[in-house]
Amino acid sequence: MRVIECSTRDEAAELVAGEILRALQAKPDLVLGLATGSTPVGVYERLVAAHCAGDADFSEVRTFNLDEYVGLSALHPQSYRTFMREHLFGSIQIQDHNVRFPPVDGFDLRAACEQYERAIVDAGGIDIQLLGIGSNGHIGFNEPTSSLASRTRVKTLTDKTLGDNARFYKEGEMQPELATTMGIGTILEAKRILLQSFGEKKADAIHAAVEGPISSFWPASALQLHPDTAIYVDAGSAARLTMRDYYRRVERNERGMSS
């Protein structure tokens, strides 16, 4: 697990977008696992800019989103389908049939979740999985106590997650308590994982994910088991890391070897 401390969110976004764009050049039919929320917006802005400049072609790219709320229509302003359309898909000319979200409709969501898993396998697996992290350590909507071997399924959101997200809903508006999410086991099968985290409110979660024991109470700690994970943090999120100077030295040496 690499820990890259960045001076700003923009620096982190630039680095992560650069990793994705280089991978896209090497593999035009790249398979991306995508996240939502404010954390990846800077990355998406740079991917859109690269497309508009003629430097990136997404026509063959296939995407699988991490999660989606149960009970929101695709047109609801807080649905992740709306988010992705506004921040990325609507601007890069990606093929509609290459875009997939975890199922949230129908009578048999369990069977539909199994189909989602099969679709990932049929695509050859996820090449790069983009992640954020919740203040309680969740990745996707794998809340604390989620099985570290879990697959795509419907999850009940914790009070902590509901409270963190309440600001996006008007007073009296229905806020979903259920979401469909890739499982931790699903995420760990991605070939490469890029996680971003910003702000002091995520410092405990980053500390637990990077330096704590592997535990279902901090779901992101499962990333310690992955062979190719990079975590991009700002000073706030890095504040509780006890080996912070060491991580900086590792990155200096990595850059020295690659130059």
C-alpha positions in Angstrom: 0.0 0.0 0.0 1.4 3.4 -1.1 0.5 6.5 0.8 1.0 9.7 -1.2 0.6 12.9 0.7 -0.4 15.8 -1.6 -0.3 19.5 -0.8 -3.8 20.1 -2.3 -6.8 18.3 -3.5 -5.9 19.5 -7.0 -2.5 17.9 -6.8 -4.1 14.6 -5.8 -6.7 14.8 -8.6 -3.9 15.6 -11.1 -2.0 12.5 -10.1 -5.0 10.1 -10.1 -6.3 11.4 -13.4 -2.8 11.0 -14.8 -2.8 7.3 -13.7 -6.1 6.7 -15.4 -5.2 8.5 -18.6 -1.9 6.6 -19.0 -3.8 3.3 -18.5 -6.3 4.4 -21.1 -3.6 5.0 -23.6 -2.3 1.5 -23.0 -5.7 -0.1 -23.1 -8.5 1.7 -25.0 -11.2 -0.6 -23.6 -10.1 0.1 -20.0 -12.5 -1.2 -17.3 -13.0 1.4 -14.6 -14.7 1.1 -11.2 -16.1 4.6 -10.4 -17.0 6.4 -7.2 -19.3 9.4 -6.5 -19.4 12.2 -4.0 -17.2 15.3 -3.8 -13.9 13.4 -3.5 -13.5 12.2 -7.2 -14.9 15.4 -8.8 -11.4 16.8 -9.5 -10.4 13.6 -11.3 -13.6 13.7 -13.4 -12.9 17.3 -14.3 -9.5 16.4 -15.6 -10.8 13.4 -17.6 -13.4 15.6 -19.2 -10.7 18.2 -20.1 -8.5 15.5 -21.6 -11.4 14.3 -23.8 -12.3 17.8 -24.9 -8.7 18.5 -25.8 -8.7 15.4 -27.9 -6.2 13.6 -25.7 -8.5 10.8 -24.4 -11.0 8.6 -26.2 -13.6 6.9 -23.9 -15.6 5.3 -26.7 -14.5 1.8 -25.7 -14.2 2.3 -22.0 -16.4 0.2 -19.7 -17.5 1.4 -16.3 -19.0 -0.1 -13.2 -20.1 2.2 -10.4 -19.5 1.3 -6.8 -23.0 2.0 -5.5 -26.4 3.5 -5.9 -29.3 4.4 -3.6 -32.3 2.2 -3.4 -35.5 4.2 -3.9 -34.3 7.1 -6.0 -35.1 7.3 -9.7 -32.3 7.7 -12.2 -33.4 11.3 -12.6 -33.4 12.3 -9.0 -30.8 15.0 -8.3 -29.2 12.9 -5.5 -29.0 9.7 -7.5 -25.5 8.6 -8.4 -26.7 8.1 -12.0 -27.4 11.8 -12.1 -24.1 12.6 -10.5 -22.1 10.6 -13.0 -24.1 12.0 -15.9 -23.4 15.6 -14.8 -19.8 15.2 -13.8 -18.4 12.7 -16.4 -20.6 10.6 -18.7 -22.5 13.5 -20.3 -19.2 15.0 -21.4 -16.9 12.2 -22.6 -19.1 10.5 -25.3 -19.0 7.1 -23.5 -21.3 4.5 -24.9 -24.5 4.0 -22.9 -24.2 0.2 -23.1 -20.7 0.4 -21.5 -22.0 2.1 -18.4 -23.3 0.0 -15.5 -24.6 0.7 -12.0 -25.5 -1.7 -9.2 -29.1 -2.7 -9.5 -31.7 -0.8 -7.4 -35.0 -1.8 -9.1 -36.9 -5.0 -9.6 -38.4 -7.8 -7.4 -35.2 -9.9 -7.1 -32.3 -7.6 -6.2 -30.2 -10.5 -5.0 -30.3 -12.2 -8.4 -29.7 -8.8 -10.1 -26.6 -8.3 -7.8 -25.3 -11.6 -8.9 -25.7 -10.6 -12.5 -23.7 -7.4 -11.7 -20.9 -9.5 -10.4 -21.0 -11.7 -13.5 -20.9 -8.6 -15.8 -17.7 -7.5 -14.1 -16.1 -10.9 -14.7 -17.4 -10.9 -18.3 -15.7 -7.6 -18.8 -12.4 -9.1 -17.7 -12.4 -7.6 -14.2 -11.9 -4.0 -13.1 -8.6 -2.5 -14.2 -8.6 0.6 -12.0 -11.0 1.1 -9.0 -11.4 4.7 -7.8 -12.4 5.0 -4.2 -13.2 7.6 -1.5 -13.5 6.7 2.2 -16.3 7.5 4.7 -15.5 9.0 8.1 -16.4 5.6 9.6 -14.1 3.8 7.2 -16.6 2.6 4.7 -15.6 2.1 1.1 -18.5 2.0 -1.3 -21.4 1.6 1.1 -19.7 -1.3 2.9 -20.5 0.0 6.4 -18.7 -1.2 9.6 -19.2 -4.9 10.3 -19.4 -5.7 6.5 -17.8 -9.0 5.6 -14.4 -8.6 4.1 -15.4 -11.2 1.6 -18.7 -9.5 0.7 -20.1 -9.2 -2.8 -22.5 -6.8 -4.5 -25.6 -6.6 -2.3 -28.1 -4.3 -0.6 -26.9 -2.6 2.6 -28.6 -0.6 5.3 -26.8 2.6 5.9 -25.6 3.5 9.3 -26.7 6.6 11.3 -23.2 8.0 10.8 -23.5 7.8 7.0 -27.1 9.1 7.0 -26.0 12.0 9.1 -23.0 12.8 6.9 -25.2 12.8 3.8 -28.3 14.6 5.2 -27.0 17.9 4.0 -27.8 16.9 0.4 -31.5 16.5 1.1 -34.1 19.2 1.8 -35.9 19.3 5.1 -38.7 16.7 5.1 -37.4 15.1 1.9 -37.1 11.3 1.9 -33.5 10.2 2.4 -32.8 6.6 1.4 -31.7 4.2 4.1 -30.7 1.4 1.7 -28.1 1.3 -1.1 -26.7 -1.4 -3.4 -23.0 -1.6 -3.3 -20.1 -3.6 -4.6 -18.8 -5.8 -1.8 -15.4 -5.5 -0.2 -14.4 -8.8 -1.9 -15.5 -7.4 -5.2 -13.4 -4.2 -4.7 -10.4 -6.3 -3.7 -10.5 -8.1 -7.1 -9.7 -4.9 -9.0 -6.3 -5.0 -10.5 -5.4 -1.6 -9.1 -7.1 0.7 -6.5 -6.7 4.4 -6.2 -8.2 6.0 -3.1 -8.4 9.7 -2.3 -9.2 11.3 1.1 -9.3 14.9 2.1 -9.8 16.7 5.4 -9.3 16.1 9.1 -12.6 14.4 9.5 -11.2 11.4 7.6 -8.0 11.2 9.6 -9.2 8.5 11.9 -10.5 6.4 9.0 -7.2 6.8 7.1 -5.2 5.9 10.2 -7.3 2.8 10.7 -7.1 1.8 7.0 -3.4 2.2 6.7 -1.9 1.4 10.1 -4.7 -0.3 12.0 -5.4 -4.0 12.2 -7.6 -5.5 9.4 -11.1 -5.3 10.8 -14.6 -5.3 9.6 -15.2 -2.3 11.9 -13.0 -0.3 9.6 -13.8 -1.7 6.2 -11.1 0.2 4.3 -8.5 -1.7 6.3 -9.1 -4.6 4.0 -7.2 -2.7 1.4 -4.0 -3.8 3.2 -4.6 -7.1 1.6 -4.5 -5.7 -1.9 -1.2 -5.8 -3.9 -1.5 -2.5 -5.8 -3.3 0.1 -3.7 -2.4 3.8 -3.7 -3.9 6.2 -1.1 -3.7 9.9 -2.0 -4.3 12.2 1.1 -3.9 15.8 2.1 -2.4 17.0 5.3 -5.7 16.8 7.1 -6.4 13.2 6.3 -2.7 12.3 7.0 -2.7 14.0 10.4 -3.0 10.7 12.5 -0.5 8.6 10.5 2.4 7.6 12.8 4.8 6.8 9.9 4.1 9.9 7.9 7.7 10.8 7.4 8.5 7.3 6.2 5.7 7.4 3.6 7.2 10.7 2.3 10.6 9.1 2.0 9.2 6.1 0.2 7.6 8.4 -2.4 10.8 10.4 -2.9 12.6 7.1 -3.6 9.9 5.9 -5.9 10.1 9.1 -7.9 13.8 8.8 -8.0 13.7 5.3 -9.4 11.2 6.2 -12.1 13.0 9.4 -13.3 
